[in-house]
Structures are given as structure tokens and as C-alpha cells.
Amino acid sequence: MFQNPDERQRCALLKSVKNVAVVGLSANRSRPSHGVARALQAFGFNIIPVHPAINEVLGQKVYRHLADIPVRIDLVNVFRRAEHIDAVVDECLALGLKALWIQEGIVNEPAANRARDAGMTVVMDRCIYRDYKLSCS
């Protein structure tokens, strides 16, 4: 059974990262991904949008794939349905990325366990904004 890192570990993770790739970041202001990413920008994180169908959001260039991003990715924050998490994990593992945050309401235990077993720090079914705001800021 998958278990998230505890509050102290999640906060330590969030305080250690700068570049956050947001997979599934929408340009639609009413979508949770947009509001969360905008808030993370305000907290000082460098948001790197990943989406196949848009070119710019929140003043940032959008990349089609994690592999296209030209800077080091410290954390991958995912706003995709559970059935898409396996592909995101595959991409993270191929790139040797170290941390994955799967947003609140999204659960794919086999994919999360596979990422964790490969050495990634994985948080699943938690809101990155809420965790940062309530525990780390």
C-alpha cells in the first residue's frame, strides 16, 4: 500500500526545489492546475508548463514533454487523470528525475509505487499548494 512522506518530509521537499514542471497545466483560469501553478509562482517557484496543445501560460513557454525542458527539473507536479500517470512515471524514470507530486484527487498506486521503488520521492493525492501554504510558508 502506498504511503506519502510525512508532513516534515513533504515540507523539506518543497523547500528544496526551485524548478517545478507542471504536467497538464491548463491555460483556463478556472482549472485547478492554473490556480495552483499561479500560486506556486507567487511563492517563488519557477513554473515550467508541460502540455501538448498550448504554447504559453502564466507568462511561460509551454513544453510538449518533460524531455524538452532545457533546465534541471527538481519536481514534477501532475494534473492528469490517473490513467495517464504511468506514462508520466515512465518519462520521469527515463530522465532520472527525483521527485513526483501527483495532485489531490489523482490516485494510481501501481505507478506511484513503481516510481518510489525506482528511487523517486513521490507524493500522491495531495494538493501541493495547500501543503506548501499550510506547512511550509
N, C-alpha and C positions, 0 to 999 in steps of 0.2 A: 504494500500500500504506500502511495506517495505521501510524503510529509514535507511541508515547506520549511525553510530555515526559520528559526525563531525571530522575534522582533529585533533583537540586538543584531543578529546576523544580517537581516534584511536592511536595517539602517546602515550598518557598516558597508554593505554592498553599494547602497545608493550614495553614500558619501565618498566612495572610491571611484566612481565613474564620472566621465565628462561627456563622451560621445555616445548618444543613445539612438540606435537605429529603430525607427517605429514602423514596423511592418503592418500595412493596412491602414496607414494614416489617410484619413479622408479630407478632402477639401471642403466638405459640407460642414459648416459651423455647428450644426445641430447634432452631429455624430459625437459619441463619447471620445473617439480617438482624437478628434480635433481639439476638444476642450482639454483633455488630459495633456496632449502634446504642447498646447499653448501654455498651460500652467507650468509644465516642466521647463519650457523656455524661460519663463519668468523667474523660476528658481535658479537659473543659470546653466542648465544643461544645454549642450549642443545637440539639437534635434536633427536627425538625418532621416527624412521621409523615404519609405520604400513602398511603391505602389506601381502596378504596371500600366495604369490608364491616365495618370496626370503628370504634369511637368513641373509644377511648383505649388507649394503650400506653406503657409506660415513664413513666407519670405525665403524659403529654402528650395534648392533644386531637389527634385524627386528622382530616386534611382529605381530602376526596374527590379534589381536583385541585390541582395547583400553583397555579392561578389563584385558588383560595380562600384561600390563605395570606395573612394580613394584614401580615406583616413582610417586609422585604427578604430574599430568598433569595440566599445567597452561593455555594452549591454544591448541586447536585442529585446525590445518590448513589442509584443504581438497582439494585434487587434484583428485576428482572423478566426473564423469558425473552427471548432475542434477538429474537423476532418482535414483541415489544412496544416495542422501543427506538425504532422510527420514530415512534410516537405520542408518546413522551416527548420526543424531539427536537423534534417539531412544537410541543409545548406550551412547551418551553424557548425556542424561537425566537420564538414569538408573544409571550412575556413579556419578551423581551430579556435573558434570563439569560446569565451569562458563563461558568459552569463546570459541567461534567458529569463525573461519575465513574461508570463502568459497572463493576460488581463483577466480581471474578475468576470465570472460567468463562462469562462472557457476552460474546459477540462478534457484532457487527453492523457490519462495516466501512463499508458504504454510509451508514448512519445516523451513525456516528461522523465520517466524512469530511464529510458534509453539515453537521453541527454545527460542526466545526472550520473548514470553508470559510466559514461564516457568522460567524466571529469568536469562537466559544466555545473555551475551553480544555477539552480532552477527554482523559480517561484511561480506558482500556478494558482489561478483563480483568486487573485488579489489585485486590488487597484493600486498601481504604482503611485499615483497622485495622492491618494488617501494615506498610504503608508508613509510617504515622504513628509506630507504635511503634518500628520499626527505624531509621528515618531522621530523624525529626523531634523525638522527645520527649527 
